[in-house]
Amino acid sequence: MNKTLLPIMTALVAAGVIWGGSIGAATAVTAAVFLAVWVMGRWFYVNVPELETAAVYRTDSDTFARFLAPGRHWIMPFVERLGTNISSAATAVKGKCIHAETTGGIPLTIDWSLSYKLNPFLIPAGSRPKLARSLPRKAPTIARSHINNCLRHVIGDYPVEALSQPGMIKRLERETRQLAAARLADMGFEVSRVMLGAIEMPPQVRVALSEAYEQQVRTEHEAQSLTRLHQVISQFSEADVQRLLELERIYKLGQNGVSLIYSPSVVTPTPPLPRNGRRQPRPAYPGIIPPDAAVMS
Protein backbone atom coordinates (compact mmCIF):
# COMPACT_ATOMS: atom_id res chain seq x y z
CA MET A 1 0.00 0.00 0.00
CA ASN A 2 2.82 2.40 0.83
CA LYS A 3 4.44 1.76 -2.55
CA THR A 4 1.15 2.62 -4.30
CA LEU A 5 0.26 5.67 -2.20
CA LEU A 6 3.52 7.54 -2.80
CA PRO A 7 3.25 7.65 -6.63
CA ILE A 8 -0.42 8.65 -6.41
CA MET A 9 0.31 11.58 -4.11
CA THR A 10 3.23 12.67 -6.26
CA ALA A 11 1.05 12.52 -9.39
CA LEU A 12 -1.67 14.62 -7.73
CA VAL A 13 0.81 17.30 -6.73
CA ALA A 14 2.21 17.40 -10.28
CA ALA A 15 -1.28 17.53 -11.81
CA GLY A 16 -2.28 20.42 -9.59
CA VAL A 17 0.79 22.39 -10.59
CA ILE A 18 0.18 21.68 -14.30
CA TRP A 19 -3.52 22.56 -14.19
CA GLY A 20 -2.92 25.85 -12.49
CA GLY A 21 -5.68 28.07 -11.28
CA SER A 22 -7.53 27.72 -8.00
CA ILE A 23 -8.55 24.11 -8.61
CA GLY A 24 -5.05 23.09 -9.51
CA ALA A 25 -3.59 24.91 -6.51
CA ALA A 26 -6.09 23.33 -4.12
CA THR A 27 -5.37 19.90 -5.55
CA ALA A 28 -1.64 20.41 -5.26
CA VAL A 29 -1.83 21.73 -1.70
CA THR A 30 -4.15 18.94 -0.55
CA ALA A 31 -1.97 16.27 -2.11
CA ALA A 32 1.13 17.87 -0.65
CA VAL A 33 -0.40 17.90 2.85
CA PHE A 34 -1.39 14.25 2.62
CA LEU A 35 2.05 13.39 1.28
CA ALA A 36 3.71 15.25 4.16
CA VAL A 37 1.53 13.47 6.72
CA TRP A 38 2.33 10.11 5.15
CA VAL A 39 6.05 10.82 5.12
CA MET A 40 5.97 11.90 8.76
CA GLY A 41 3.99 8.82 9.76
CA ARG A 42 6.33 6.61 7.76
CA TRP A 43 9.69 8.08 8.68
CA PHE A 44 9.23 10.23 11.78
CA TYR A 45 6.98 7.90 13.83
CA VAL A 46 7.55 4.19 14.26
CA ASN A 47 5.13 1.56 15.53
CA VAL A 48 6.69 -1.13 17.72
CA PRO A 49 4.52 -4.29 17.78
CA GLU A 50 3.24 -5.86 20.98
CA LEU A 51 5.62 -8.26 22.76
CA GLU A 52 8.62 -6.72 20.99
CA THR A 53 11.27 -4.17 21.84
CA ALA A 54 12.85 -2.02 19.15
CA ALA A 55 16.50 -0.97 19.06
CA VAL A 56 17.32 2.49 17.66
CA TYR A 57 20.72 3.29 16.12
CA ARG A 58 22.28 6.51 14.88
CA THR A 59 22.67 6.65 11.12
CA ASP A 60 25.89 8.64 11.09
CA SER A 61 27.97 6.34 13.33
CA ASP A 62 25.75 3.19 13.47
CA THR A 63 25.96 3.28 17.28
CA PHE A 64 23.23 2.16 19.65
CA ALA A 65 20.92 4.93 20.84
CA ARG A 66 18.07 3.47 22.90
CA PHE A 67 15.35 0.83 23.26
CA LEU A 68 11.70 1.46 22.40
CA ALA A 69 8.79 -0.25 24.17
CA PRO A 70 5.71 -1.44 22.23
CA GLY A 71 3.66 1.44 20.78
CA ARG A 72 4.22 4.47 18.55
CA HIS A 73 7.37 6.56 19.03
CA TRP A 74 8.98 9.62 17.49
CA ILE A 75 12.44 9.26 16.00
CA MET A 76 14.68 11.86 14.40
CA PRO A 77 14.52 11.52 10.60
CA PHE A 78 17.81 10.96 8.78
CA VAL A 79 19.57 10.84 12.16
CA GLU A 80 18.16 7.65 13.72
CA ARG A 81 17.10 4.32 12.28
CA LEU A 82 15.48 1.15 13.58
CA GLY A 83 17.43 -2.06 14.05
CA THR A 84 16.22 -5.63 14.53
CA ASN A 85 13.43 -5.96 17.08
CA ILE A 86 13.88 -8.13 20.18
CA SER A 87 11.01 -10.47 21.03
CA SER A 88 9.78 -10.21 24.63
CA ALA A 89 7.34 -13.12 24.38
CA ALA A 90 7.75 -16.08 26.71
CA THR A 91 9.83 -18.81 25.13
CA ALA A 92 11.61 -22.03 26.06
CA VAL A 93 14.89 -23.65 25.11
CA LYS A 94 16.08 -27.22 25.68
CA GLY A 95 19.53 -28.70 25.99
CA LYS A 96 21.75 -31.42 27.44
CA CYS A 97 24.48 -30.83 30.00
CA ILE A 98 27.36 -33.25 29.39
CA HIS A 99 30.10 -34.18 31.89
CA ALA A 100 28.60 -32.53 34.96
CA GLU A 101 30.80 -34.04 37.67
CA THR A 102 29.73 -34.76 41.25
CA THR A 103 31.95 -34.22 44.28
CA GLY A 104 33.44 -37.68 43.72
CA GLY A 105 34.25 -36.96 40.08
CA ILE A 106 31.42 -39.09 38.61
CA PRO A 107 30.44 -37.67 35.18
CA LEU A 108 26.71 -37.19 34.57
CA THR A 109 24.57 -36.21 31.59
CA ILE A 110 21.40 -34.22 32.34
CA ASP A 111 18.55 -33.14 30.04
CA TRP A 112 17.09 -29.71 30.87
CA SER A 113 14.65 -27.09 29.63
CA LEU A 114 14.53 -23.37 30.42
CA SER A 115 11.51 -21.04 30.23
CA TYR A 116 12.24 -17.31 30.02
CA LYS A 117 11.38 -14.01 28.39
CA LEU A 118 13.56 -11.05 27.42
CA ASN A 119 13.29 -7.59 28.96
CA PRO A 120 16.02 -5.40 27.42
CA PHE A 121 15.24 -2.54 29.82
CA LEU A 122 16.84 -4.59 32.63
CA ILE A 123 20.21 -4.49 30.87
CA PRO A 124 22.73 -2.03 32.36
CA ALA A 125 23.55 0.93 30.12
CA GLY A 126 27.11 -0.21 29.50
CA SER A 127 26.00 -3.59 28.14
CA ARG A 128 23.13 -2.44 25.96
CA PRO A 129 25.06 -1.72 22.72
CA LYS A 130 26.50 -5.26 22.58
CA LEU A 131 23.36 -7.10 23.70
CA ALA A 132 21.08 -5.07 21.42
CA ARG A 133 22.88 -6.69 18.49
CA SER A 134 23.29 -10.20 19.95
CA LEU A 135 19.93 -10.86 21.68
CA PRO A 136 17.77 -10.95 18.50
CA ARG A 137 19.85 -13.82 17.08
CA LYS A 138 21.82 -15.41 19.92
CA ALA A 139 19.48 -15.42 22.94
CA PRO A 140 18.99 -19.26 22.90
CA THR A 141 22.75 -19.79 22.58
CA ILE A 142 23.45 -17.49 25.54
CA ALA A 143 20.82 -19.30 27.63
CA ARG A 144 22.25 -22.76 26.82
CA SER A 145 25.77 -21.73 27.71
CA HIS A 146 24.81 -20.30 31.11
CA ILE A 147 22.41 -23.11 32.07
CA ASN A 148 25.06 -25.75 31.36
CA ASN A 149 27.54 -23.84 33.49
CA CYS A 150 25.01 -23.40 36.33
CA LEU A 151 24.17 -27.11 36.31
CA ARG A 152 27.85 -28.06 36.56
CA HIS A 153 28.23 -25.79 39.58
CA VAL A 154 25.11 -27.16 41.29
CA ILE A 155 25.89 -30.84 40.62
CA GLY A 156 29.44 -30.34 41.85
CA ASP A 157 28.14 -29.67 45.38
CA TYR A 158 26.57 -33.13 45.81
CA PRO A 159 27.86 -36.72 45.92
CA VAL A 160 26.36 -39.17 43.48
CA GLU A 161 24.56 -41.01 46.31
CA ALA A 162 22.56 -37.89 47.19
CA LEU A 163 21.15 -37.53 43.66
CA SER A 164 18.98 -40.62 44.08
CA GLN A 165 17.27 -39.35 47.24
CA PRO A 166 13.54 -38.48 47.12
CA GLY A 167 12.84 -34.84 46.18
CA MET A 168 16.37 -34.26 44.86
CA ILE A 169 15.25 -33.31 41.34
CA LYS A 170 13.06 -30.49 42.67
CA ARG A 171 15.92 -29.23 44.79
CA LEU A 172 18.31 -29.23 41.83
CA GLU A 173 15.75 -27.41 39.68
CA ARG A 174 15.23 -24.74 42.33
CA GLU A 175 18.95 -24.14 42.88
CA THR A 176 19.67 -24.06 39.14
CA ARG A 177 16.85 -21.59 38.50
CA GLN A 178 18.03 -19.27 41.26
CA LEU A 179 21.62 -19.33 40.02
CA ALA A 180 20.61 -18.86 36.36
CA ALA A 181 18.23 -15.99 37.21
CA ALA A 182 21.00 -14.16 39.07
CA ARG A 183 23.47 -14.60 36.21
CA LEU A 184 21.14 -13.78 33.31
CA ALA A 185 19.33 -10.81 34.88
CA ASP A 186 21.93 -8.29 33.63
CA MET A 187 21.50 -9.72 30.12
CA GLY A 188 17.78 -9.01 30.03
CA PHE A 189 16.60 -12.55 30.81
CA GLU A 190 13.69 -13.11 33.16
CA VAL A 191 13.96 -16.81 34.09
CA SER A 192 10.63 -18.33 35.08
CA ARG A 193 11.32 -22.07 35.28
CA VAL A 194 14.01 -24.72 34.96
CA MET A 195 13.05 -28.38 34.48
CA LEU A 196 15.46 -31.31 34.65
CA GLY A 197 14.95 -34.57 32.82
CA ALA A 198 16.72 -37.91 33.15
CA ILE A 199 20.09 -38.00 34.91
CA GLU A 200 22.35 -40.43 33.08
CA MET A 201 25.31 -41.94 34.92
CA PRO A 202 27.84 -44.69 34.15
CA PRO A 203 26.28 -48.21 34.25
CA GLN A 204 28.61 -49.49 36.97
CA VAL A 205 27.70 -46.56 39.20
CA ARG A 206 23.98 -47.14 38.69
CA VAL A 207 24.38 -50.85 39.58
CA ALA A 208 26.33 -49.99 42.73
CA LEU A 209 23.69 -47.47 43.79
CA SER A 210 20.93 -50.03 43.19
CA GLU A 211 22.70 -52.64 45.34
CA ALA A 212 23.32 -50.12 48.10
CA TYR A 213 19.66 -49.12 48.06
CA GLU A 214 18.52 -52.74 48.30
CA GLN A 215 20.86 -53.33 51.23
CA GLN A 216 19.49 -50.24 52.94
CA VAL A 217 15.92 -51.47 52.44
CA ARG A 218 16.78 -54.88 53.91
CA THR A 219 18.50 -53.29 56.89
CA GLU A 220 15.52 -51.02 57.58
CA HIS A 221 13.12 -53.96 57.25
CA GLU A 222 15.13 -56.05 59.72
CA ALA A 223 15.30 -53.14 62.16
CA GLN A 224 11.53 -52.66 61.96
CA SER A 225 10.99 -56.40 62.51
CA LEU A 226 13.20 -56.39 65.59
CA THR A 227 11.38 -53.35 66.92
CA ARG A 228 7.98 -55.01 66.49
CA LEU A 229 9.29 -58.23 68.10
CA HIS A 230 10.59 -56.28 71.08
CA GLN A 231 7.22 -54.57 71.45
CA VAL A 232 5.42 -57.92 71.43
CA ILE A 233 7.83 -59.55 73.90
CA SER A 234 7.58 -56.59 76.25
CA GLN A 235 3.88 -57.41 76.68
CA PHE A 236 4.59 -60.99 77.85
CA SER A 237 4.38 -61.92 81.51
CA GLU A 238 7.05 -63.87 83.33
CA ALA A 239 5.00 -67.08 82.99
CA ASP A 240 4.68 -66.52 79.23
CA VAL A 241 8.43 -66.13 78.96
CA GLN A 242 8.99 -69.36 80.85
CA ARG A 243 6.61 -71.20 78.53
CA LEU A 244 8.45 -69.85 75.50
CA LEU A 245 11.78 -70.97 76.94
CA GLU A 246 10.33 -74.43 77.61
CA LEU A 247 9.03 -74.66 74.06
CA GLU A 248 12.43 -73.64 72.75
CA ARG A 249 14.12 -76.33 74.88
CA ILE A 250 11.71 -78.98 73.62
CA TYR A 251 12.31 -77.86 70.03
CA LYS A 252 16.07 -78.18 70.46
CA LEU A 253 15.66 -81.65 71.96
CA GLY A 254 13.65 -82.64 68.92
CA GLN A 255 16.37 -81.25 66.64
CA ASN A 256 18.95 -83.36 68.46
CA GLY A 257 17.04 -86.62 67.87
CA VAL A 258 15.04 -86.81 71.10
CA SER A 259 11.47 -88.02 70.53
CA LEU A 260 8.84 -86.65 72.88
CA ILE A 261 5.52 -88.47 73.11
CA TYR A 262 2.32 -87.96 75.04
CA SER A 263 1.64 -90.44 77.81
CA PRO A 264 -1.97 -91.50 78.53
CA SER A 265 -1.11 -91.77 82.22
CA VAL A 266 -0.13 -88.12 82.29
CA VAL A 267 -3.10 -86.73 80.39
CA THR A 268 -6.12 -86.55 82.65
CA PRO A 269 -9.30 -87.85 80.98
CA THR A 270 -12.17 -85.47 80.62
CA PRO A 271 -14.77 -86.19 83.33
CA PRO A 272 -18.48 -86.32 82.47
CA LEU A 273 -20.61 -83.31 83.14
CA PRO A 274 -22.35 -83.22 86.53
CA ARG A 275 -26.07 -82.98 86.85
CA ASN A 276 -25.98 -79.23 87.38
CA GLY A 277 -24.28 -78.89 83.94
CA ARG A 278 -21.23 -77.13 85.37
CA ARG A 279 -17.84 -78.72 85.14
CA GLN A 280 -15.40 -78.31 87.99
CA PRO A 281 -12.03 -76.78 87.07
CA ARG A 282 -9.19 -79.27 86.75
CA PRO A 283 -5.48 -78.75 87.09
CA ALA A 284 -3.58 -78.08 83.89
CA TYR A 285 -1.02 -80.66 82.78
CA PRO A 286 1.39 -80.07 79.93
CA GLY A 287 0.68 -83.57 78.56
CA ILE A 288 4.34 -84.05 77.72
CA ILE A 289 6.61 -86.62 79.29
CA PRO A 290 9.24 -84.97 81.41
CA PRO A 291 12.78 -84.94 80.08
CA ASP A 292 13.87 -87.83 82.33
CA ALA A 293 11.11 -90.00 80.83
CA ALA A 294 11.96 -89.15 77.19
CA VAL A 295 12.83 -92.05 74.94
CA MET A 296 15.78 -91.72 72.60
CA SER A 297 14.88 -92.50 68.99
C-alpha positions as a printed Julia matrix, in Angstrom:
297×3 Matrix{Float64}:
   0.0     0.0     0.0
   2.82    2.4     0.83
   4.44    1.76   -2.55
   1.15    2.62   -4.3
   0.26    5.67   -2.2
   3.52    7.54   -2.8
   3.25    7.65   -6.63
  -0.42    8.65   -6.41
   0.31   11.58   -4.11
   3.23   12.67   -6.26
   1.05   12.52   -9.39
  -1.67   14.62   -7.73
   0.81   17.3    -6.73
   2.21   17.4   -10.28
  -1.28   17.53  -11.81
  -2.28   20.42   -9.59
   0.79   22.39  -10.59
   0.18   21.68  -14.3
  -3.52   22.56  -14.19
  -2.92   25.85  -12.49
  -5.68   28.07  -11.28
  -7.53   27.72   -8.0
  -8.55   24.11   -8.61
  -5.05   23.09   -9.51
  -3.59   24.91   -6.51
  -6.09   23.33   -4.12
  -5.37   19.9    -5.55
  -1.64   20.41   -5.26
  -1.83   21.73   -1.7
  -4.15   18.94   -0.55
  -1.97   16.27   -2.11
   1.13   17.87   -0.65
  -0.4    17.9     2.85
  -1.39   14.25    2.62
   2.05   13.39    1.28
   3.71   15.25    4.16
   1.53   13.47    6.72
   2.33   10.11    5.15
   6.05   10.82    5.12
   5.97   11.9     8.76
   3.99    8.82    9.76
   6.33    6.61    7.76
   9.69    8.08    8.68
   9.23   10.23   11.78
   6.98    7.9    13.83
   7.55    4.19   14.26
   5.13    1.56   15.53
   6.69   -1.13   17.72
   4.52   -4.29   17.78
   3.24   -5.86   20.98
   5.62   -8.26   22.76
   8.62   -6.72   20.99
  11.27   -4.17   21.84
  12.85   -2.02   19.15
  16.5    -0.97   19.06
  17.32    2.49   17.66
  20.72    3.29   16.12
  22.28    6.51   14.88
  22.67    6.65   11.12
  25.89    8.64   11.09
  27.97    6.34   13.33
  25.75    3.19   13.47
  25.96    3.28   17.28
  23.23    2.16   19.65
  20.92    4.93   20.84
  18.07    3.47   22.9
  15.35    0.83   23.26
  11.7     1.46   22.4
   8.79   -0.25   24.17
   5.71   -1.44   22.23
   3.66    1.44   20.78
   4.22    4.47   18.55
   7.37    6.56   19.03
   8.98    9.62   17.49
  12.44    9.26   16.0
  14.68   11.86   14.4
  14.52   11.52   10.6
  17.81   10.96    8.78
  19.57   10.84   12.16
  18.16    7.65   13.72
  17.1     4.32   12.28
  15.48    1.15   13.58
  17.43   -2.06   14.05
  16.22   -5.63   14.53
  13.43   -5.96   17.08
  13.88   -8.13   20.18
  11.01  -10.47   21.03
   9.78  -10.21   24.63
   7.34  -13.12   24.38
   7.75  -16.08   26.71
   9.83  -18.81   25.13
  11.61  -22.03   26.06
  14.89  -23.65   25.11
  16.08  -27.22   25.68
  19.53  -28.7    25.99
  21.75  -31.42   27.44
  24.48  -30.83   30.0
  27.36  -33.25   29.39
  30.1   -34.18   31.89
  28.6   -32.53   34.96
  30.8   -34.04   37.67
  29.73  -34.76   41.25
  31.95  -34.22   44.28
  33.44  -37.68   43.72
  34.25  -36.96   40.08
  31.42  -39.09   38.61
  30.44  -37.67   35.18
  26.71  -37.19   34.57
  24.57  -36.21   31.59
  21.4   -34.22   32.34
  18.55  -33.14   30.04
  17.09  -29.71   30.87
  14.65  -27.09   29.63
  14.53  -23.37   30.42
  11.51  -21.04   30.23
  12.24  -17.31   30.02
  11.38  -14.01   28.39
  13.56  -11.05   27.42
  13.29   -7.59   28.96
  16.02   -5.4    27.42
  15.24   -2.54   29.82
  16.84   -4.59   32.63
  20.21   -4.49   30.87
  22.73   -2.03   32.36
  23.55    0.93   30.12
  27.11   -0.21   29.5
  26.0    -3.59   28.14
  23.13   -2.44   25.96
  25.06   -1.72   22.72
  26.5    -5.26   22.58
  23.36   -7.1    23.7
  21.08   -5.07   21.42
  22.88   -6.69   18.49
  23.29  -10.2    19.95
  19.93  -10.86   21.68
  17.77  -10.95   18.5
  19.85  -13.82   17.08
  21.82  -15.41   19.92
  19.48  -15.42   22.94
  18.99  -19.26   22.9
  22.75  -19.79   22.58
  23.45  -17.49   25.54
  20.82  -19.3    27.63
  22.25  -22.76   26.82
  25.77  -21.73   27.71
  24.81  -20.3    31.11
  22.41  -23.11   32.07
  25.06  -25.75   31.36
  27.54  -23.84   33.49
  25.01  -23.4    36.33
  24.17  -27.11   36.31
  27.85  -28.06   36.56
  28.23  -25.79   39.58
  25.11  -27.16   41.29
  25.89  -30.84   40.62
  29.44  -30.34   41.85
  28.14  -29.67   45.38
  26.57  -33.13   45.81
  27.86  -36.72   45.92
  26.36  -39.17   43.48
  24.56  -41.01   46.31
  22.56  -37.89   47.19
  21.15  -37.53   43.66
  18.98  -40.62   44.08
  17.27  -39.35   47.24
  13.54  -38.48   47.12
  12.84  -34.84   46.18
  16.37  -34.26   44.86
  15.25  -33.31   41.34
  13.06  -30.49   42.67
  15.92  -29.23   44.79
  18.31  -29.23   41.83
  15.75  -27.41   39.68
  15.23  -24.74   42.33
  18.95  -24.14   42.88
  19.67  -24.06   39.14
  16.85  -21.59   38.5
  18.03  -19.27   41.26
  21.62  -19.33   40.02
  20.61  -18.86   36.36
  18.23  -15.99   37.21
  21.0   -14.16   39.07
  23.47  -14.6    36.21
  21.14  -13.78   33.31
  19.33  -10.81   34.88
  21.93   -8.29   33.63
  21.5    -9.72   30.12
  17.78   -9.01   30.03
  16.6   -12.55   30.81
  13.69  -13.11   33.16
  13.96  -16.81   34.09
  10.63  -18.33   35.08
  11.32  -22.07   35.28
  14.01  -24.72   34.96
  13.05  -28.38   34.48
  15.46  -31.31   34.65
  14.95  -34.57   32.82
  16.72  -37.91   33.15
  20.09  -38.0    34.91
  22.35  -40.43   33.08
  25.31  -41.94   34.92
  27.84  -44.69   34.15
  26.28  -48.21   34.25
  28.61  -49.49   36.97
  27.7   -46.56   39.2
  23.98  -47.14   38.69
  24.38  -50.85   39.58
  26.33  -49.99   42.73
  23.69  -47.47   43.79
  20.93  -50.03   43.19
  22.7   -52.64   45.34
  23.32  -50.12   48.1
  19.66  -49.12   48.06
  18.52  -52.74   48.3
  20.86  -53.33   51.23
  19.49  -50.24   52.94
  15.92  -51.47   52.44
  16.78  -54.88   53.91
  18.5   -53.29   56.89
  15.52  -51.02   57.58
  13.12  -53.96   57.25
  15.13  -56.05   59.72
  15.3   -53.14   62.16
  11.53  -52.66   61.96
  10.99  -56.4    62.51
  13.2   -56.39   65.59
  11.38  -53.35   66.92
   7.98  -55.01   66.49
   9.29  -58.23   68.1
  10.59  -56.28   71.08
   7.22  -54.57   71.45
   5.42  -57.92   71.43
   7.83  -59.55   73.9
   7.58  -56.59   76.25
   3.88  -57.41   76.68
   4.59  -60.99   77.85
   4.38  -61.92   81.51
   7.05  -63.87   83.33
   5.0   -67.08   82.99
   4.68  -66.52   79.23
   8.43  -66.13   78.96
   8.99  -69.36   80.85
   6.61  -71.2    78.53
   8.45  -69.85   75.5
  11.78  -70.97   76.94
  10.33  -74.43   77.61
   9.03  -74.66   74.06
  12.43  -73.64   72.75
  14.12  -76.33   74.88
  11.71  -78.98   73.62
  12.31  -77.86   70.03
  16.07  -78.18   70.46
  15.66  -81.65   71.96
  13.65  -82.64   68.92
  16.37  -81.25   66.64
  18.95  -83.36   68.46
  17.04  -86.62   67.87
  15.04  -86.81   71.1
  11.47  -88.02   70.53
   8.84  -86.65   72.88
   5.52  -88.47   73.11
   2.32  -87.96   75.04
   1.64  -90.44   77.81
  -1.97  -91.5    78.53
  -1.11  -91.77   82.22
  -0.13  -88.12   82.29
  -3.1   -86.73   80.39
  -6.12  -86.55   82.65
  -9.3   -87.85   80.98
 -12.17  -85.47   80.62
 -14.77  -86.19   83.33
 -18.48  -86.32   82.47
 -20.61  -83.31   83.14
 -22.35  -83.22   86.53
 -26.07  -82.98   86.85
 -25.98  -79.23   87.38
 -24.28  -78.89   83.94
 -21.23  -77.13   85.37
 -17.84  -78.72   85.14
 -15.4   -78.31   87.99
 -12.03  -76.78   87.07
  -9.19  -79.27   86.75
  -5.48  -78.75   87.09
  -3.58  -78.08   83.89
  -1.02  -80.66   82.78
   1.39  -80.07   79.93
   0.68  -83.57   78.56
   4.34  -84.05   77.72
   6.61  -86.62   79.29
   9.24  -84.97   81.41
  12.78  -84.94   80.08
  13.87  -87.83   82.33
  11.11  -90.0    80.83
  11.96  -89.15   77.19
  12.83  -92.05   74.94
  15.78  -91.72   72.6
  14.88  -92.5    68.99
